[in-house]
Amino acid sequence: MLTGAACCIFPVLSQAAMTASYACPESVPAASISLNAVPAGWTPYIDSPLYLSAAAPIDGAPERRGQLVPSGERKKKGKTTLSYRLEGRYPDGKWLQCSYGVHGEVTLSRRMDDSVSLCQFTYRKGSKAGQNEIDIDCR
C-alpha cells in the first residue's frame, strides 16, 4: 500500500519543481504604437516595430518600478546569462518585464506565478539594431 501512495505523490512533487514557461514577445508591432498630443503642426509616423531589448523580473506591477538586481552573471560563447533569486516576500507579486526599443522606451509586463524562486535570462544579440534574443528559464 505504501508503494501505491508513493507513486501517487511523486507526480505532484515533480510538477511543483517544473520550469515555468515565460517568454517575451519578439517585438511590439508598429500598428500598436500611437503618439497622442504631439506638438501642433507635427505629424507622427511610425513605420517599424520596437524590438525586444531586455527582460527581467520585477517586484510588483510596472508602475512600482521595482527593478531587481541580478544575483549572478555568466558569459559564454556570445551569450550572457543573468540569474535572479526570487525568494522572500513579494506582497505585490513577482512580475516579468519585457523592454522594447534601444533604451527600453516601452515595456510589456505580466504577473508570474508566486512559486517562482529562480529565473535565468540568457541574452544573445538579435539581427536588428538594439535587439536581443532572450531565453527565460524560471523555476
C-alpha positions, -999 to +999 in steps of 0.1 A: +000+000+000+029+024+007+042+019-028+009+029-042+008+061-021+044+070-032+036+066-068+006+090-065+025+117-045+056+117-069+038+133-099+026+161-076+061+168-063+077+166-098+051+191-112+059+216-084+096+216-095+089+220-132+101+251-150+075+278-156+072+289-192+077+326-198+086+343-230+086+379-241+070+388-274+098+394-300+085+429-308+058+454-304+041+459-338+042+494-354+004+493-357+000+490-320+022+521-313+005+555-313+015+590-304-010+614-289-008+651-281+021+657-304+032+694-308+009+715-331+019+713-367+037+679-364+025+646-379+037+614-362+047+584-384+058+550-371+070+526-397+087+498-378+081+477-347+101+481-315+122+450-309+129+432-276+160+447-259+158+434-223+138+413-198+139+409-161+117+400-131+104+430-111+089+434-077+052+443-082+034+459-110+054+480-135+042+514-121+060+504-088+093+504-107+105+475-086+137+468-105+157+439-091+195+433-092+207+401-107+223+377-082+247+363-108+261+368-143+279+344-166+293+350-201+300+322-226+303+320-264+285+352-272+257+347-246+252+364-213+231+348-186+217+368-157+203+349-127+177+363-102+169+347-069+132+355-061+130+341-026+113+360+002+081+381+003+067+398-027+034+412-014+026+428-048+036+398-068+065+388-090+063+402-125+081+396-158+090+429-175+100+429-212+116+461-226+114+473-262+134+498-282+171+505-279+167+521-244+137+502-232+113+530-241+082+507-240+076+478-216+052+449-215+047+432-182+028+402-168+025+387-134+044+354-127+034+326-105+042+333-068+060+300-065+088+311-089+121+313-069+148+315-095+149+329-131+177+329-156+177+352-186+201+342-214+208+371-239+223+369-274+224+397-300+195+398-324+196+407-361+180+442-357+197+473-341+194+471-303+175+438-305+183+409-281+170+374-283+163+363-247+156+328-234+138+328-200+140+299-176+121+303-143+115+277-116 
